Amino acid sequence: MITTDVENYPGFPEGIQGPEMMDLLKAQAARFDTEFFSGDVVEVDLSQRPFKLTLENKATLTCDSLIISSGASARWLGMDSEKEYSGRGVSACATCDGFFFRDQDVAVVGGGDTALEEALYLANICKSVTMIHRRDEFRGSKIMQKRAFDHKKISILWDSVVEKVVGNSKDGMTSLKVRNVKTDKVKEHPITGLFIAIGHTPNTNLFKDQLNMEQKRLSESYAWHDIYVCRRRFCFRRCSGSCLSASRYCRRNRMYVGH
């Protein structure tokens, strides 16, 4: 839902915004009488059928089959200073917090498509964007790399890692110390915003005592690609995993949609 430009999903030759795409997918599902419930699932019982799901408001839902699509949470660098200034200069979501840094100098940590996407989004808002990557080349797609290289507001610090987020209680983050891994030299940069884009961890704690996390399918519970292929974050793979799970269940139970 927080993805900005979706470029690699079939059917959208000019690309599409993530929120707009979600609205279209929901509208299509509603056309086939899908029911929607809002809320966080806080407890599950998969020991017997029907499976039982408990929501945060204590409401319960039951089902005979369950597609697990709980997504993933952002990974952090693990520094004390990162935690100290989280929400006061440090973020893991450019689309959520980018507007707070309008006309400021910010940095993005990471080298994949997510980091490149975050940097390109921020470049439309911020004064400058510095990408910090621990290697000497990105692993993101070529088209995203080209866009970042060509953007006049984006600069890159190769072979570098964040050493410390600097700030104070009044102003929040005020600068960033970055270390070159080859020379071991540390330099302080006047950067007031740091966006972490180094990957995600699957949100599977809710199921860890009830499902084999290395198994893609157990009984009638199916795992979505965000969970068991967590490094592959392309929209097509994410949706294809969910669609295949639903399709297999329908075939097994002789349920058909359409003609």
Residue pairs with C-beta under 8 A, 6 or more apart in sequence:
1 18
1 19
1 22
2 18
2 93
2 95
2 96
3 18
3 95
3 117
3 235
4 17
4 18
4 94
4 95
4 117
4 121
5 15
5 16
5 17
5 18
5 117
5 120
5 121
6 12
6 15
6 16
6 17
6 18
6 21
6 235
7 15
7 143
8 141
8 234
8 235
8 236
9 16
9 21
9 235
9 236
9 239
10 236
12 21
21 235
26 36
30 36
32 257
37 55
37 61
39 55
39 56
39 57
39 59
40 55
40 56
41 53
41 54
41 55
41 56
41 70
41 206
42 54
42 55
42 56
42 206
43 53
43 54
43 206
44 51
44 52
44 53
44 54
44 66
44 206
44 207
44 210
45 51
45 52
45 210
46 66
46 207
46 210
46 211
46 219
46 221
47 210
49 64
49 220
50 62
50 63
50 64
51 62
51 63
51 64
51 65
51 66
51 221
52 60
52 61
52 62
53 60
53 61
53 62
53 63
53 66
54 60
55 61
64 220
65 220
65 221
65 222
65 249
66 220
66 221
66 222
67 221
67 222
67 224
67 242
67 245
67 246
67 249
68 204
68 207
68 211
68 221
68 222
68 223
68 224
68 227
69 224
69 226
69 227
69 242
70 202
70 203
70 204
70 206
70 224
70 226
70 227
71 200
71 202
71 203
71 226
72 200
72 201
72 202
72 203
72 226
72 227
72 230
73 200
73 201
73 203
74 92
74 93
74 196
74 197
74 199
74 200
74 201
75 196
75 198
75 199
75 200
75 201
76 82
76 83
76 92
76 196
76 198
77 109
77 162
77 196
77 198
79 162
79 164
79 165
81 164
81 165
81 166
81 167
82 90
82 162
82 165
82 194
82 196
84 165
84 167
85 165
85 167
85 172
85 173
85 194
88 167
88 172
88 173
89 165
89 167
89 172
89 173
89 174
89 192
89 193
89 194
90 165
90 173
90 193
90 194
90 195
90 196
91 97
91 193
91 194
91 195
91 196
92 195
92 196
92 197
93 195
94 108
94 117
94 118
94 121
94 122
94 195
94 197
95 121
97 195
98 121
98 122
98 125
98 126
98 195
99 125
100 193
101 122
101 125
101 126
101 192
101 193
102 125
102 126
103 125
103 126
103 127
104 126
104 127
104 192
104 193
105 126
105 127
105 128
105 130
105 189
105 190
105 191
105 192
105 193
106 122
106 126
106 128
106 129
106 130
106 191
106 192
106 193
106 194
106 195
107 129
107 130
107 131
107 132
107 162
107 176
107 189
107 191
107 193
107 194
107 195
108 115
108 118
108 119
108 122
108 129
108 130
108 131
108 132
108 194
108 195
108 197
109 115
109 131
109 132
109 133
109 162
109 194
109 195
109 196
109 197
109 198
110 118
110 131
110 132
110 133
110 196
110 197
110 198
110 199
111 131
111 133
111 134
111 135
111 137
111 138
111 139
111 140
112 138
112 139
112 140
112 197
112 199
112 233
113 140
113 141
113 144
113 233
113 234
114 140
114 197
114 199
114 233
115 131
115 133
115 138
115 140
115 197
115 198
116 131
116 138
116 140
116 141
116 144
116 145
116 147
116 148
117 144
117 197
118 195
118 197
119 129
119 131
119 148
119 151
119 154
120 144
120 147
120 148
120 151
120 154
122 129
122 195
123 129
123 151
123 153
123 154
126 153
126 193
127 153
128 153
128 154
128 155
129 151
129 153
129 154
129 155
130 154
130 155
130 156
130 157
130 189
130 191
131 148
131 154
131 155
131 156
131 157
132 157
132 160
132 161
132 162
132 178
133 156
133 157
133 158
133 159
133 160
134 159
134 160
134 161
134 181
135 158
135 159
136 158
136 159
137 158
138 145
138 148
148 154
148 156
157 178
157 180
159 180
159 181
159 182
160 178
160 179
160 180
160 181
161 178
161 179
161 181
162 176
162 177
162 178
162 179
162 194
163 177
163 178
163 179
163 186
164 176
164 177
165 173
165 176
165 177
165 194
166 173
166 174
166 175
166 176
166 177
166 188
167 173
167 174
167 175
168 174
172 192
173 191
173 192
173 193
173 194
174 190
174 192
175 188
175 189
175 190
175 191
175 192
176 188
176 189
176 191
176 194
177 186
177 187
177 188
177 189
178 186
178 187
178 188
178 189
179 185
179 186
179 187
180 186
180 187
199 230
199 231
200 226
200 230
200 233
201 230
202 226
202 227
202 228
202 230
203 227
204 211
204 213
204 227
207 213
211 218
211 221
211 223
212 218
216 222
216 223
216 228
217 223
217 245
220 249
222 245
222 246
222 248
222 249
223 241
223 245
224 238
224 241
224 242
224 245
225 232
225 237
225 238
225 240
225 241
225 242
226 233
226 238
226 241
228 241
229 237
229 241
232 238
249 255
250 256
250 257
